[in-house]
Amino acid sequence: MGDQRRTVSDIKTALRAKIRAKPKVRGSEFLEMFILEKNKARLEQEGVNINKKRDQINKDIDFINEELDELQNTLDGSKQSNRNTLKHKDSRAPKKSLKTMTIDY
């Protein structure tokens, strides 16, 4: 009852199973070394790219947190200033009427 999630990376490929179309011939060690080196270099590059992406995500999160803090401070400051201005606001000022526009179809 293994309820582990299976992903695409769990699929057993011919490379992972070390299956080849032909049986190994003497002298194919250089080809195997070349293939393994290429795969190693590719995986190392993917690791570098993932780390760069992770750093960029962390920078974006930090920027968003700074923006949220600034907006929160602005809201806190505006609540206090609104309390002061509401006391002195002239409630007898005439209200402007809304202009309406008719549209004929």
N, C-alpha and C positions, 0 to 999 in steps of 0.2 A: 504494500500500500504506500508506495512512494509518491507523495503528492508534490514532488519537486516540479517546478515549472521547466518545461523544455523549450528551448529557443533554437533559432536557426544555427547558432554556434555549436549546438549539441549534435548536429547531424554528422555522421561519420562519413568523411569524404575519402576518396581514393588516396589522397596525400596523407591524411591522418592514419588511415589503415595500412599505409605503405604498400598499396596494391599497385602493380605496374602491369601493363599489357603483356610484356614479355618477361620471362624469367631474367634475373640479373646475370649479366655477362661479366666476365672478368674485365676490369678496366673501367667499369661504370661508376667507380667511387668518385671520380672527379665530377661527373654529372650530378651525382647525389650531393656532393659538397657544394656545387654551384647552386643547385635548387634550394638547399637549406640556407645558404648564405643570403640568397635573394629574399627568402621568406623572413629570415631574421631581420634584415635591413628594413623590409616593409613593415614588420611589426614594431620595430623600434621607432620608425617614423610615425606610425599611428599613435604610439605612446606619447611622442612629443606633441602631436596635434591635439590629442585629448587633453594633455596638460595645459596647452595654450587656451583651448576652449574653456577649460575649468577656470583658469585665471580670468578670462574675459567675463565669464558668468559671475564670478565673485566681484569683479569691478562694477559690473552692471547692478548687482544687488546692493553694493555699497552706495552707488550713486542714487539709486531709488530710495534707499533709507535716508540719505541726506536730504533729498527733495521732500520726503514725507515729514522729516523733522522741521524743515523750514516752513512748510505749509501749516504744520501743527502750531508752530510758534506764531505764525501770521494770524491764524485763527484765534489763538489765545489772546494776542494783542488786540485784535479787532473786536473781540467780545468786550474787553475792558473799555475801549474807546467808544463803542456803541452805547454802553451804559451811561457814559458821561454825556454824549451828544443827545441821547433820547430825553434827558431832563430839560434841555434847552430848546428842543425842537418846537417850532411854532405849529400847533395843530390846527390853527385857523386858516392856513394857506389854502387857496382854492385848488381843487383837484382838476386836472386837465381832462377834458372829455376825449374819449377814444374816437379816432377817425375810422370810418368804415368804408369799404369799397365794394360795390356790387359787381358781380361777374355774370355776364350773360352767356349762356351756352347756346 
